[in-house]
């Protein structure tokens, strides 16, 4: 888009602030997946979110061969395996229950 209404931009920035402030309250297990080649979302967001999440069970999965739509890109099979393994580990540890 060549133009963005200021009200929409202001609401978007407010949402970003709310999300940042709320990250420490997120205490559920988290698997954060992002593509290193993403040209839409800054890849520095992954490590930032990981650092600020309140969860003690969290993992970052950067994908060197993928861009923004990671589930449609080169690493889609790896994502399926990684998500399955993450959920299986949670199930075995009982962490998924609470």
C-alpha positions as CSV (number, residue, x, y, z in Angstrom):
1,X,0.0,0.0,0.0
2,X,1.2,3.4,-0.8
3,X,-0.9,5.1,1.9
4,X,-1.8,4.1,5.4
5,X,-4.5,5.9,7.4
6,X,-2.9,7.3,10.6
7,X,-5.7,6.0,12.8
8,X,-4.9,2.4,11.6
9,X,-1.2,2.9,12.1
10,X,-1.9,4.2,15.6
11,X,-4.1,1.2,16.5
12,X,-1.4,-1.1,15.1
13,X,1.3,0.5,17.2
14,X,-1.0,0.2,20.3
15,X,-1.5,-3.5,19.7
16,X,2.3,-4.0,19.4
17,X,2.7,-2.3,22.8
18,X,0.1,-4.4,24.4
19,X,1.7,-7.6,23.0
20,X,5.1,-6.6,24.3
21,X,3.8,-5.7,27.7
22,X,1.9,-9.0,27.9
23,X,4.7,-11.4,27.0
24,X,5.9,-12.0,30.6
25,X,2.3,-13.2,31.4
26,X,2.5,-16.0,28.8
27,X,3.5,-19.0,30.8
28,X,2.4,-21.9,28.5
29,X,5.0,-23.9,26.5
30,X,5.9,-22.1,23.3
31,X,7.7,-23.2,20.1
32,X,8.5,-20.0,18.1
33,X,9.2,-20.7,14.4
34,X,10.3,-18.1,11.9
35,X,12.1,-18.0,8.5
36,X,15.5,-16.4,8.3
37,X,14.6,-15.1,4.9
38,X,11.5,-13.3,6.0
39,X,11.3,-9.8,4.5
40,X,8.0,-8.9,6.2
41,X,8.7,-9.5,9.9
42,X,12.1,-8.6,11.4
43,X,13.8,-11.9,12.4
44,X,15.1,-10.1,15.5
45,X,11.5,-10.5,16.9
46,X,12.0,-14.2,17.4
47,X,14.8,-13.9,20.0
48,X,13.1,-10.9,21.5
49,X,9.8,-12.8,22.1
50,X,11.7,-15.8,23.4
51,X,13.6,-13.7,25.9
52,X,10.5,-11.9,27.2
53,X,8.0,-14.8,27.4
54,X,7.1,-15.8,30.9
55,X,7.2,-19.5,30.0
56,X,10.1,-21.6,31.2
57,X,9.4,-24.2,28.5
58,X,10.1,-22.3,25.3
59,X,12.2,-22.9,22.2
60,X,13.2,-20.9,19.1
61,X,13.3,-22.6,15.7
62,X,14.8,-20.3,13.0
63,X,14.6,-21.8,9.5
64,X,17.5,-20.9,7.2
65,X,15.7,-22.0,4.0
66,X,12.4,-20.3,4.5
67,X,10.8,-16.8,4.3
68,X,7.6,-15.5,5.7
69,X,5.1,-18.3,5.0
70,X,7.2,-21.0,6.6
71,X,4.5,-23.7,6.4
72,X,4.5,-23.3,2.6
73,X,8.2,-22.9,2.1
74,X,11.2,-25.3,1.9
75,X,11.1,-26.3,5.6
76,X,7.5,-27.3,5.8
77,X,8.3,-31.0,6.5
78,X,10.8,-30.1,9.1
79,X,8.2,-27.9,10.8
80,X,5.7,-30.8,11.0
81,X,8.4,-33.0,12.6
82,X,9.5,-30.3,15.1
83,X,5.9,-29.4,16.1
84,X,5.1,-33.1,16.6
85,X,8.2,-33.7,18.7
86,X,7.5,-30.6,20.8
87,X,3.9,-31.7,21.5
88,X,5.1,-35.2,22.2
89,X,7.7,-34.0,24.7
90,X,5.0,-31.9,26.4
91,X,2.6,-34.9,26.6
92,X,5.3,-37.1,28.1
93,X,6.3,-34.6,30.7
94,X,2.8,-33.7,31.6
95,X,3.5,-30.0,30.9
96,X,0.6,-29.9,28.4
97,X,-1.9,-30.4,31.2
98,X,-1.2,-27.2,33.0
